[in-house]
């Protein structure tokens, strides 16, 4: 893809539900570097779909977030992983749920999108697909998975959940979104939240790309990312469309956050939890990184 003079934009999220008073300097530094790297990719003409996959794979493997390596075991004592990815122009999408012991669930999700006629594979079927297509497996689950830096077994109840995600607009006007999670801490075996569901957790079309984070059950019941897209398409501003969905999540008893980018390069990163680890960059705006405020 050749570089053009069109705008590009990117937003990353490392999970809603940050704990007030905790030091997030390490994760903010990581998000800053990753946003810079992804910004250079977009400036160089890389596709939005490739950039969001790259970003989420990095967030999965670093061990700093509740996704991939930073995931915690379910109630049966092992880690189950969920991820999804969607291309806005084609509406093609792929997802995996309750996947065990693969290094990058988002890469497997893209494989589902490109190598099968399906959107979502789960459990043993997802693992069989990933194995048959030579996606990298975790060699020793007992030593690979680690709680994110600063999180201990004594305080995981305070953060309860976490997700990572990326949305991007490329220099040719393409939009894409991707999301990944290890789910809620201590979840029931087989529990699936919003993250691998195209619509609630991840959505991208010709107008905008959205990735959600928060309490998955409430996001599903509020409509999540697709509900924002439909409101935006009906004429609401981006922030109003997001706020209506977040208000519904709150009314239902949950909390959530969103990163979104539109086809004209507008970026939004609202949340109604205590905080949300996030970063953004675009051709026309400076890089921003924050957890609170």
C-alpha positions in Angstrom: 0.0 0.0 0.0 1.4 3.4 -1.0 1.4 6.3 1.4 -1.2 8.9 0.8 -2.0 12.3 2.2 -5.1 11.2 4.0 -5.5 11.3 7.7 -4.7 8.3 10.0 -5.7 7.8 13.6 -5.2 5.2 16.3 -6.6 4.5 19.8 -5.5 1.8 22.2 -7.0 0.5 25.4 -5.4 -1.6 28.1 -8.6 -2.1 30.1 -11.2 -0.2 32.1 -11.5 -0.7 35.8 -8.1 0.8 36.9 -7.7 1.0 40.7 -7.4 4.5 42.1 -4.1 5.1 43.8 -2.2 2.4 41.9 0.9 3.5 39.9 0.4 2.8 36.2 3.6 4.4 35.0 4.9 1.1 33.5 1.7 0.4 31.5 1.5 4.1 30.4 5.0 4.0 29.1 4.3 0.7 27.2 1.1 2.2 25.7 3.0 5.3 24.6 5.7 3.3 22.8 3.2 1.0 21.2 1.1 4.0 20.0 4.2 5.6 18.6 5.1 2.4 16.7 1.6 2.0 15.4 1.4 5.6 14.4 4.6 5.1 12.3 3.0 2.1 10.7 -0.1 4.0 9.7 2.0 7.0 8.5 3.9 4.6 6.3 0.7 3.3 4.7 0.1 0.1 6.6 -3.5 -1.2 6.6 -5.7 -0.5 9.7 -6.4 -4.2 10.0 -2.7 -5.1 10.1 -2.1 -2.3 12.7 -4.8 -3.3 15.1 -3.7 -7.0 14.9 -0.1 -5.9 15.6 -1.1 -3.7 18.5 -3.4 -6.2 20.2 -0.8 -9.0 19.8 1.8 -6.8 21.6 -0.7 -6.1 24.4 -1.4 -9.8 24.7 2.2 -10.9 24.9 3.7 -8.3 27.2 2.0 -9.5 30.4 1.0 -6.0 31.6 -2.7 -6.4 31.0 -5.6 -8.8 31.6 -5.2 -10.5 28.2 -2.9 -13.1 26.8 0.0 -13.6 29.1 -1.5 -11.4 31.9 -4.7 -13.5 32.2 -5.8 -15.3 35.4 -7.2 -18.8 35.7 -10.9 -19.5 35.6 -12.7 -21.4 38.4 -11.4 -24.7 37.1 -7.8 -23.5 37.4 -6.8 -22.8 33.8 -6.8 -19.8 31.5 -9.4 -19.3 28.8 -8.8 -16.6 26.2 -11.1 -14.6 24.0 -10.4 -12.3 21.0 -12.0 -10.7 17.9 -11.0 -8.6 14.9 -13.1 -6.9 12.3 -12.3 -5.0 9.0 -14.6 -2.1 8.4 -14.6 -2.0 4.6 -15.4 -5.6 4.0 -17.2 -6.3 7.3 -15.2 -9.5 7.5 -14.6 -10.6 11.0 -13.1 -13.4 13.1 -13.1 -14.4 16.7 -12.1 -17.1 19.2 -13.6 -17.9 22.6 -12.5 -20.1 25.5 -9.2 -20.7 23.7 -6.5 -22.4 25.8 -2.8 -21.8 25.7 -2.1 -20.0 22.4 0.3 -17.0 22.5 -1.8 -14.6 20.5 -5.6 -15.1 20.4 -6.1 -12.1 18.1 -3.8 -13.7 15.5 -5.9 -16.9 15.7 -9.0 -14.7 15.4 -7.7 -13.2 12.2 -7.0 -16.7 11.0 -10.6 -17.6 11.5 -11.6 -14.6 9.5 -9.3 -15.4 6.6 -9.1 -19.2 6.5 -12.7 -20.3 7.4 -16.3 -19.4 6.4 -17.0 -18.8 10.0 -16.9 -15.8 12.4 -16.4 -17.5 15.8 -14.7 -20.7 16.9 -14.7 -21.7 20.5 -13.1 -24.2 22.9 -11.6 -27.4 21.5 -12.6 -26.4 18.0 -10.7 -23.1 18.2 -7.7 -24.9 19.6 -7.7 -27.5 16.8 -8.0 -24.8 14.2 -5.1 -22.8 15.7 -2.9 -25.9 16.0 -3.6 -27.1 12.4 -2.6 -23.6 11.2 0.6 -23.5 13.2 -0.2 -20.6 15.5 2.3 -20.4 18.3 1.3 -22.4 21.4 2.3 -21.7 25.0 4.9 -24.2 25.9 4.5 -24.2 29.7 1.2 -22.6 30.9 2.3 -22.9 34.5 5.2 -20.5 34.0 3.9 -18.5 31.1 0.9 -16.8 32.6 1.5 -14.1 35.1 -0.7 -11.5 36.8 0.0 -7.9 35.5 2.7 -5.9 37.3 1.5 -4.7 40.7 -1.4 -7.1 40.9 -1.4 -9.7 43.6 -3.8 -12.6 44.5 -4.9 -10.5 47.4 -6.2 -7.5 45.4 -7.4 -9.1 42.1 -11.0 -8.6 43.4 -10.5 -4.9 43.1 -9.9 -5.0 39.3 -12.1 -8.0 38.6 -11.7 -7.8 34.8 -9.7 -6.4 32.0 -9.4 -6.2 28.2 -7.1 -4.8 25.6 -8.1 -3.4 22.2 -7.1 -1.2 19.3 -9.0 0.8 16.7 -7.4 2.4 13.6 -8.1 4.5 10.5 -5.5 4.1 7.8 -4.2 6.5 5.2 -6.5 5.1 2.6 -9.6 5.5 4.7 -9.9 1.9 6.0 -11.1 1.2 9.5 -10.5 -1.8 11.8 -11.0 -2.9 15.4 -9.6 -5.7 17.5 -10.1 -6.7 21.2 -8.7 -9.5 23.4 -9.1 -10.6 27.0 -8.5 -13.3 29.6 -11.9 -12.5 31.0 -13.0 -11.9 34.6 -10.9 -13.3 37.4 -12.2 -16.6 38.7 -14.9 -16.8 36.0 -16.8 -20.0 35.6 -15.3 -22.5 33.2 -16.6 -21.7 29.7 -17.7 -18.2 30.5 -17.7 -15.9 27.4 -18.1 -12.1 27.7 -18.4 -9.4 25.1 -14.9 -9.4 23.8 -15.1 -12.3 21.2 -18.6 -11.2 20.1 -18.8 -9.2 16.9 -21.2 -6.4 17.8 -21.0 -6.1 21.6 -17.2 -6.2 22.0 -15.8 -5.3 18.7 -17.2 -3.5 15.7 -16.0 -1.7 12.5 -17.8 -0.5 9.5 -17.2 2.3 6.9 -18.0 5.0 9.5 -16.2 4.0 12.7 -14.3 1.4 14.6 -15.0 0.6 18.2 -13.4 -1.7 20.9 -15.1 -2.1 24.3 -13.8 -2.9 27.8 -15.5 -3.5 31.1 -18.0 -5.9 32.6 -18.8 -8.0 29.6 -22.3 -9.2 30.7 -23.5 -5.7 31.0 -21.9 -4.6 27.7 -23.6 -7.4 25.9 -27.0 -6.4 27.4 -26.4 -2.8 26.5 -25.6 -3.6 22.9 -21.9 -2.6 23.1 -19.8 -1.4 20.2 -22.5 -2.0 17.5 -25.1 0.0 19.5 -22.7 2.9 19.4 -22.2 2.5 15.6 -25.9 2.4 14.9 -26.5 5.5 17.1 -23.6 7.3 15.3 -25.1 6.3 11.9 -28.5 7.7 12.9 -27.0 11.1 13.4 -25.7 11.3 17.0 -22.3 12.7 17.6 -19.6 10.2 18.4 -19.5 11.2 22.1 -23.3 11.2 22.5 -23.5 7.7 20.9 -20.9 6.4 23.3 -22.3 8.1 26.3 -25.8 6.6 25.7 -24.3 3.1 25.6 -22.2 3.7 28.7 -25.2 5.1 30.5 -27.1 1.9 29.7 -24.2 -0.2 31.0 -24.3 1.8 34.2 -28.1 1.5 34.5 -27.7 -2.2 34.3 -25.2 -2.3 37.1 -21.8 -2.4 35.3 -19.0 -0.2 34.1 -17.3 0.1 30.8 -14.9 2.0 28.6 -14.6 2.5 24.8 -12.0 3.5 22.3 -13.4 4.6 18.9 -12.2 6.3 15.8 -14.3 7.6 12.9 -13.7 7.8 9.1 -12.7 11.5 9.5 -10.1 10.7 12.2 -12.1 11.7 15.3 -11.0 9.8 18.3 -13.0 9.2 21.5 -11.9 7.3 24.6 -14.7 7.7 27.3 -15.3 5.4 30.3 -17.5 5.3 33.4 -15.2 3.1 35.5 -12.6 4.4 38.0 -10.1 4.7 35.2 -9.1 3.2 31.8 -5.6 2.7 30.5 -5.5 4.3 27.0 -3.5 6.1 24.3 -4.2 7.7 21.0 -2.3 9.3 18.1 -3.3 10.7 14.7 -1.8 12.6 11.8 -3.4 15.8 13.1 -3.0 15.4 16.9 -0.2 14.7 19.3 0.1 11.4 21.1 -1.9 11.2 24.4 -1.6 8.6 27.2 -3.6 8.4 30.4 -5.2 6.1 33.0 -7.3 8.6 35.0 -8.8 11.9 34.3 
